[in-house]
């Protein structure tokens, strides 16, 4: 029963208010303890996975931030593998070890991915090309380089050449993103769902929920720092409007040799609506205009991930480029 006061308003009895306060305190304590337990679980899981999956390469300190680079083989020019959006250095394993039999090769983790510390700087391709340049210099890797870029990595390679043209001997694009893809491709259901999932995982990852839901791995490869991954993945995606303008700013790479490997144009292979597939295929052809010494190969049976589906095709292109550069 409510108790009236001098204003005529009624309030719950003191005892009822006390019980209500107790319920709120208990609920808050339960939520806080659950969050603390989740954070502790994520910390322990991260340490356990890190212990089981030590970095294959070196951790290079640049301005207080660790950067992971994996190099193998000897010879020149050094082949630098640049991964796609959200991908780590080991996305090149099917190709890198084969190429390493004839020259020096390096793959690496961009900031916030794999073993590299997260950066709070914007994740546009110009920033990432600059960070790559700093990493190569800190690793004592002498130019010129043969750059191999997949998807967004192709955009990074293109901007790298625009910034440091005398340090690039040749390039291989592996279904690289063209400058106009944001304006010509229509958003699809997968893209929208991925965006929602990424933001949800970014919120849940610090409390171990993303890991419990199986969202802390790429294929069968566990993510070391799950929270950093999702934050970086979102950062690279949200920077795409800026990145495509930076990519479009490099309209020519002169006579730098360029080999463009494009996914299979067969509708039965890969992804996307018929309209998006046609637009992508046309933009892949347009990439050949970047260089006076370019060629394009459509890799049969390959999806967007050519280095996984047809690694021999990537290896063959790199091998021919090495021969061309050396001669």
N, C-alpha and C positions, 0 to 999 in steps of 0.2 A: 504494500500500500504506500502511495506517495505521501510525502510530508510537505504541506504548504508552508511557504515562508512569508515574510512581510510584504513581498512584491506581488504575492498572489500566484507565483510560479510554483510548480511542484517538482521535486527531485526524488530519486530513488532513496530509500532508507540508507543510513550510513552502512549498515551491515551488507546490503546488496551492492553498494558501491565498492566496498572492500573486496567482496568476492569477485566482482568484475575486474578490479585492478589485479587481483591475484591471477586470474585467468590470462590476462594480457601479459603479465610478467612471465608466466610459465610458457606461453606460446612464444614469446620473444626469446626466452632462454633456449627453447627447443630449436628454433630456427638458427640461432647463433651457434649452438653446439653442432647442428647438422652442417652448417657452412664451414665451421672450423674442422670438423671431421673430414669433410670433402676436400678442403684445402690440404690437410695433412696427407690424405690418400693420394692426391695429385702430386705432392712433393715427393713422397716415397716412390710412387710409380715412375716419376721422371728420373729419380736417381737410379732405380733398378734398371730401367731401359737404357739409360746412359752407360751404366756399367757393362751391360751385355752388348752394347753396340758402340764401341769406342770409335772416335773419328778415324777414318782411313787415312786422312792426310794430315797436314799441319794446321795449327791454329795461329794465325798471324795477327798480332796486335796492331791496330791502327787507331790512334786517338783514343785508346782505352777500350776499344771494342774488338772482341775476338772475331776473326774471319776464317772460315774453313776452306782450304783449297787442297785438292788431291791431284798430285802430279805423278806421272809414271812414264818411263821410256826416255830416250835420249835422241838428240838430233835437232835439226832446225829446218823450217820454222816451227815454232811451238804452236800446237793446235789447242785453241781455247774453246771449250764447250760451254754454251750458255743455255740454261734450261728455260722452259716456259713458265707461265704464271703459276706460282705456288709450288713449283717443282724443285727438287733437291739435286745435288751433284750426281747421285747414283742413278738418275734417270738415263744416264749415258753409258752404263756399264756394258751393255751389249755391243757398243761400238768402240768405246775408248780403249779397252785393253787390246783390241785388234789393231787399232791405229798406232798404239804405243810400241808395236814391234818395229816400226820404221821411223819414229820421230818422238820428240817430247810432247806429251799431252797433259792438259790440266782441265779439270772440272772443278766447280766450286759451289758453295752455298751462298746465295745472296743474304743480305741482312734480314734476320728474323726467320730464316729457313734452315732446316737441318741443324748443323752445329754452329752456325754463325749467330752472334748476338743480334738482338733486335735493334733497329734504329728508329728513332722518332721522327726522322726527316721524311719528307714526302716520298712516295714510292713511284715516281714517274721515271721514264726510261732514261732521261738525261741524267738524273741523279744516280741511277743504277749503273749507267755507262761510266760516269765519273768514279764511282766507288770501285768498279772493276779495274779501271786504269790505276787507281791507287793501290789496289791489291796486287796487281801484276808487278808494279814497281817495287812494292814492299817485299815481294817474293823473289826478287832478283831475276825475273823472267824478261829477257831482252827481246825487243821487237826486231823485225816485224812479225806479226802473228797471223795465223790462219784461223779466222773466227767461224765457228759453227753454231748457229742459233736456231732453236726450235720455237715456233709460235711467237710469244712475246719476246723470247730470247733473240729472235731474228730482228725485232725492232731495236733491241738494245745494241746488237751488232751494227746495225745500220747507223744509229746515232753515234756509236763509238767511232765508226769510220768518218762520220761528219766532223767529229771533234778532233780526232787524231789520225788524219788520213795517211800520214807517212809511217804509221805504226801497223798498218794493215796490209798484208801481202795478198790475201784473197779471202773470200767468204763463201760459205755454204749455208743457204737458207733451207731449213727443214720445215716445210709448211708454215712459213713465217707469216706473221700478221701484216697485212697491207695497211697503208695509211688510211684508207677510206672505209675500213670494215665497220666501224661504229655507225656511220651514216647509211651504209648500204644494206647491212644485215638487220633483219627485224628480230626483236627479242622473242625468244621462244619459251615454252613452259619450263624446260630444263634450266635455262639461264635464270628465270625468275625464282624457281625453287632453290637453286644453288645460292642465290643472293640471300634469301630468307634463312636458309640453313646456316650460312656462314656467320651472319649476325647473331643467330641464336647460339651457335657454338662458341663464339667469342665471349658471350656472357656466361656460359656454363662451364667453359674449359677450366677456369681457375679453381673450380670446386669439384673437379674430377668427374662431373656428369658427362661431359663430352667423351671422355675416355671410356666410361662405362657403357656408353651408347655405341662404341666402336668407331667414333669419329676422330680418332687420333692416330690414323694410319693412312698411307697412300698405297693402294693395292695391298701387298703383304708387308710393306715396310712401315714399322712403327715410327711415329713422330716423337722426337725427343722432347721438345718444348711445345706442347700442344697449344697453349694459350698464345704464345708468340706467333705460331704458324697461322692461326685464324686471324689474328690482328693484322699480320703482314699480308695474308691473302686478300683481306678486305681492302687494305691500303693499296695494293697493286691494282685491284679491280676499280676502285673508286678514282684512281689517278689516270685511268685509261683515256678520258677526254683530253687531258693535258698531254699524255703520252702520244696519242695519235697526231696531235699538232706538231710535236717535236719530231716524230717520225716523218711526217709530211714535209718538214723543213729540210730534210736531206733528199733532194730530188735527183741527185746524181752522185755517183761515186767514181766518175771518170772512167778510166780503163782498168780499174781494179777487177780482177777475174771474179765472177760471181756465178755460182751454180745453184739453181733453184730446184729443190725437190718438192713436188706437190703431191698431195694425197690422190688416191684413185678417184676419177670422176664418175665411176659407175655408181648409180643411185643405190645399188644393193650394198655398197660399202660405206661405212661411216655414219654420219649424223646430219641432221638439219632438214629443213623443208626444201622442196625443189627450188623455190625462189632464192633461198639463202645459199644453196649449193651452187647454183648458177653464178650468183654474184661473187662468191668466193673464188670459183674457178677462173672467172674473168679477171679478178684482181691479182690472182697468182700469175697470169700471163703478163699483166702490166708490170710486174716486178722486174721483168727482163729489161725494161727501159732504163733501169738505174745505171747500168754499165754498158759500155761499148763492147765489152768482152763477157757476155752473159749467155747462159743456156738454161733451158728448163727441161726437167724430166718429170713426167707423171708416173708415179710409182704404183704399179698394179698391185692390188691386194692390200694396199696400205690405207689406214685411216689417218686422222690428224697426227697420230703418234707413229710416224714412220720409223723412228729409231727403235721402237718396240716390235712393230709388225714386220718390217723389212730392213733389219740392221745392215744386211749386206749391201743394200743400195746406198746407204749413207757412207759405209766404209769405202765403197767403190768411188763415190764422188770425191771424198776427201783424198783418197790415194791419187786420183788423177790431178787434183788440184796441187798436191804436193809435188808431183812430177813437173807440172807446168811452172810452178814457182821456182823450183830448183834449177830448171833449164833456162 
